[in-house]
Amino acid sequence: MTQPANADGQERLSLLARMTSLFASGMDLEATLRGVVDLFVPDFAVGAAVDLLDGGTLQRVASATSLEGEEDEQALAELRQQGQSLENPQVRTILESGTTHIVNIDSAADYPWPPRSASYDALFHRMFPLSVIFAPLRAHGETLGLMQMVTVKGSRRYTAADADIVA
């Protein structure tokens, strides 16, 4: 689904205005991060998550999804609770490089993540094609974690402009 350039611009301006308001609200870190992922779902992404580095692992601290389905409940619970793995070379590269990446996955052959659980992998395989933005969270020259946005079933193909907003 392609949107006119003006609609994309309006969406970005609206999202940035709401994000600025959220950051200025004075909420604690976890509430702010939950608010951030909620801003992106469902208009910009069907799923959004923030994982923070904690003792050499990534811990999921905020997530939102518009996906629903009784058959997927176990996989969705895992998606909401389990952060990305630092053992995933792609995740490690993104964190070390400090740059935002767009990953487009059209089929199981393109799927870059190591298996998690059968239900989790089955959920993602039913949603191809996917478009994912990974943005490292950085402050004062230090990498704090990773933010992710996901679209499914070809509903949107992320662009560099989209990645800039997430970054």
N, C-alpha and C positions, 0 to 999 in steps of 0.2 A: 504494500500500500504506500504510494508516494503522495506526499502532501505538497501543496504549492509553497514556494519559497516564503511568501508573506506569512502563511500559517505557521511555518517553522520558526520564523523570527518572532512572531507573537508568543508562541509557546515558550521559546527560550527566555524572552523578557519576563513573562509571567512567572516562570519557574525561578529565575534569578531574583525577582522581587520577593517572592515568598520565602526563598532561602535566606535572603538578607534579613528579613523580618524575624525569621526563626533564630538566626545567629545572634541577633540583637535582643532576644527575649530574656536572656539571663538564666535560662534553664540549665540544669546540670548536664554533664557530658552525655550520659546515657539517654536522657530524655531528648536532648538535641539530636543525637544520632537516630533515635527512633523517629523523630519528626522529619529528619532528612529523608529517610527511606520512604516514609509515608508520602512525601511530596512527589516522588517519582512514580508511584504506583497508583492507579493503573494507566495514566495518560502517556507516560514516557516509557514505562517498562511494565512487564507483567510480574517481574520480581526484582527486588533490590535488597542488598545486604551490606553490612559493614562488619568486617572482622578486624580486631585489634591484636597486635602482637603482645603476647603475655608469656614471659619465660620461655621463649623459643618456639612457641606455637601460636597459631592464629585462633582466637576465640570469637565466635559469632556473638556480637553484642546488640545488633539490631537487624531486623529483616521484615520485609513486607512482601506479600504476593497476592495477586488476584486470581491465582489458580485455585480451583476447588475440584474435589472429586473423591467420593468415598473410597474408590479403589486405590487412590493415590495417597490416602491419609498418612500411612507410614512414611512414604517418601517425602511428603510435604512437611511432616514433623522433622524429619532429618534435615531437609533444606532450611527450615527456620532455625534449627539449633546448631548445626555442625558447620564450623568454619572451613575455609579452604585449607588444604594441607601444604605445609612448607616442603614436603617431600615431592610435590608436583614441580618439576623443573620450570614449567611455564610461570607458575605463581612466583617462584623464587627469582626468576629473571625479571619479572615486572617489579617486584619489591626492590631488588638491587639496582635496577636501572633508574627507578624513580619516574618512569614515563608511563603515560596512559596507553593502553592497548585496546584495539577492537579485534575480536575474534569472531569470525563467521563460520558456522558449522552447518554444512548442508546435509551431511549424512553421518552414519556411524563411523565411517572411515576417517572423518575429519575430527572426531570426538577426542579432545586433547587431555581429558582428565583420567587419572587412574580410577578403576572401579571403586565404588563405595559399598553399596549394597545392591542386591538384585532389584529391589523395588525402586530405588533411587535411579539406577541406570535405566530401567524400563521407562520410568516417567520421562526422563530426558529424551530417550530415543523416540517416544511418541510425539515429541514436540518439534522435531526437525522441520524446517531449518531454524536455527537459533542465531541470534546476534547478541554478543556479549561485550560489555565495556568493563575493563578492569582498570581501576585508578588507584595508585598508591596514595595513602593518606600521609602527608608530610607536614611537619611543623618545626621551625627553627633548625632546619637541616637534618632532621631525624625522621626516619620512616616509622610511622605509628601503626600502620595497618593497610587494609585494602577495602575499597568500595567496589561493588559489582552491580551492574544493571543487565537484565536479560529480557529479550523479546523472543517470542516463540511463533512457530508455524508461519514464518515469513511475514508477520504483521508489520514489521519494521526492520530495515537494515540500517544499523547505526552508521553515522558519518563522522568525519573528523570534527565537525561543528558540535555534534552530540557529545563526543568525547571531551571536548573543551569545557562544556557545561559541567559534566561529571567531575572533571579535574578541578 
